[in-house]
Amino acid sequence: MTCGTLVEMDESRFSDLFADLSHELDEHERAQQRAEVSDRTRREHAAVAFLDRLRGAVGQVVELRITQETLTGELVEVGADWIELRARLRTCWLPVSEIVAIGGMSTPTVAPGSVGAVEQRWTFAFALRRLVRDRAVLTVRARGGQSYTGTLDRVGSDFVELAEHAADVSRRARAVRAVRAIPMWAIELASVSR
């Protein structure tokens, strides 16, 4: 064995050693990058609010579970604290606080903070005031399952006032059986039959 052969063997070993080290370093960097991406994804998910998730599903058919029933329909609108759902035979408005679970959301989430200042003021009271304007005959279901049918006469800051009458007649003084004030926190669902 000559000195040249010994150097060639050492160069070959060093070359293999450096290749192994380079491969290990690349693997380590890829593992760190995967961990960083996973961590960043978890942080981004932590910033998403339930309303942002719901806004991403507007236009989709969802299955909505509230205390007393499951509703299936198109998620039409999401306000500051309420949603509008177009079910098969009725359109429903309900506070987000009444939602127990929701399924069928396959679209992406709306980015946190992307809702404008005007939309942030679209409260449940705002949605119900549209029904006062339209003089719609609706059914209001309160927590505990009691339902009241009639026309909303007014919507206060934390209550509604419903003139109770039969669902198949318009609101006329002679048709009103009672006027009932219902606090907002007690409303589970307001729906209009189509």
Secondary structure, DSSP 8 states (H G I E B T S, - for coil): --HHHHHHHHHHHHHHHHHHHHHHHHHHHHHHHHHHHHHHHHHHHHT--HHHHHHTTTTSEEEEEESS-EEEEEEEEE-SSEEEEEESSEEEEEEGGGEEEEE---S----TT-S-HHHHT--HHHHHHHHHHHT-EEEEEETTS-EEEEEEEEE-SSEEEEEE--TTS---GGG--EEEEEEGGGEEEEEEE-
